[in-house]
Amino acid sequence: MRSRGSRYNHPRLRYREHDFNAGAIPNDFAPESVDIVVCRLVMAFLDRARFLSDVRRRRRPDGVLYVMTPIYEKQPDHAHRGVREEAIARLGDGWAESTRCDLCDDGCVTAVVLRGPQG
Ligand SMILES: C[S@@+](CC[C@H](N)C(=O)[O-])C[C@H]1O[C@@H](n2cnc3c(N)ncnc32)[C@H](O)[C@@H]1O
């Protein structure tokens, strides 16, 4: 993230390094302040329960979480770290709306868009 920060400088962009498994999302992201969280090829590395509950707390009431991930069962050589189907099916728990779209013909990578508050 540090190198991206120096490469893509823009007054309205801030880059921060954060280990989501080591700690909660930093406090300067106030509750209900985040419009969109893009989680692309990262979910398989994370403590999902913790990350999802953190994101739910920080997103605006109409906020969106976009998750794009390889599917574990569809990676025959396990070259890419994937999330199990069963866990993908449960991603929508606690969200008002969940839309899934498989991104390749054999469904090896999927995208899930989660929207809206619940609980
Ligand atoms: C396959 S790369 C994807 C990078 C980028 N999102 C993309 O789509 O090109 C996996 C990323 O997950 C990040 N990652 C892994 N564990 C993490 C953690 N505990 N907290 C934050 N990021 C993590 C790594 O830093 C790495 O950038």
Ligand as a Chemical Component Dictionary entry (heavy atoms), coordinates in Angstrom:
data_LIG
# 
_chem_comp.id                   LIG 
_chem_comp.type                 NON-POLYMER 
_chem_comp.pdbx_formal_charge   0 
_chem_comp.three_letter_code    LIG 
# 
loop_
_chem_comp_atom.comp_id 
_chem_comp_atom.atom_id 
_chem_comp_atom.alt_atom_id 
_chem_comp_atom.type_symbol 
_chem_comp_atom.charge 
_chem_comp_atom.model_Cartn_x 
_chem_comp_atom.model_Cartn_y 
_chem_comp_atom.model_Cartn_z 
_chem_comp_atom.pdbx_ordinal 
LIG C1  C1  C 0  -4.027 -11.823 -4.248 1  
LIG S1  S1  S 1  -3.588 -10.277 -3.519 2  
LIG C2  C2  C 0  -4.884 -9.254  -4.134 3  
LIG C3  C3  C 0  -4.440 -7.822  -4.222 4  
LIG C4  C4  C 0  -5.467 -6.830  -4.800 5  
LIG N1  N1  N 0  -6.624 -6.737  -3.936 6  
LIG C5  C5  C 0  -5.874 -7.200  -6.187 7  
LIG O1  O1  O 0  -7.044 -7.485  -6.422 8  
LIG O2  O2  O -1 -5.021 -7.201  -7.072 9  
LIG C6  C6  C 0  -4.022 -10.587 -1.826 10 
LIG C7  C7  C 0  -3.923 -9.364  -0.942 11 
LIG O3  O3  O 0  -4.450 -9.675  0.357  12 
LIG C8  C8  C 0  -3.782 -8.872  1.293  13 
LIG N2  N2  N 0  -3.955 -9.427  2.631  14 
LIG C9  C9  C 0  -3.696 -10.710 3.024  15 
LIG N3  N3  N 0  -3.931 -10.843 4.345  16 
LIG C10 C10 C 0  -4.340 -9.621  4.790  17 
LIG C11 C11 C 0  -4.708 -9.126  6.063  18 
LIG N4  N4  N 0  -4.702 -9.897  7.153  19 
LIG N5  N5  N 0  -5.082 -7.823  6.176  20 
LIG C12 C12 C 0  -5.072 -7.022  5.073  21 
LIG N6  N6  N 0  -4.742 -7.440  3.831  22 
LIG C13 C13 C 0  -4.357 -8.725  3.699  23 
LIG C14 C14 C 0  -2.332 -8.922  0.799  24 
LIG O4  O4  O 0  -1.638 -7.818  1.287  25 
LIG C15 C15 C 0  -2.493 -8.884  -0.717 26 
LIG O5  O5  O 0  -2.401 -7.538  -1.168 27 
# 
loop_
_chem_comp_bond.comp_id 
_chem_comp_bond.atom_id_1 
_chem_comp_bond.atom_id_2 
_chem_comp_bond.value_order 
_chem_comp_bond.pdbx_ordinal 
LIG C1  S1  SING 1  
LIG S1  C2  SING 2  
LIG S1  C6  SING 3  
LIG C2  C3  SING 4  
LIG C3  C4  SING 5  
LIG C4  N1  SING 6  
LIG C4  C5  SING 7  
LIG C5  O1  DOUB 8  
LIG C5  O2  SING 9  
LIG C6  C7  SING 10 
LIG C7  O3  SING 11 
LIG C7  C15 SING 12 
LIG O3  C8  SING 13 
LIG C8  N2  SING 14 
LIG C8  C14 SING 15 
LIG N2  C9  SING 16 
LIG N2  C13 SING 17 
LIG C9  N3  DOUB 18 
LIG N3  C10 SING 19 
LIG C10 C11 SING 20 
LIG C10 C13 DOUB 21 
LIG C11 N4  SING 22 
LIG C11 N5  DOUB 23 
LIG N5  C12 SING 24 
LIG C12 N6  DOUB 25 
LIG N6  C13 SING 26 
LIG C14 O4  SING 27 
LIG C14 C15 SING 28 
LIG C15 O5  SING 29 
# 
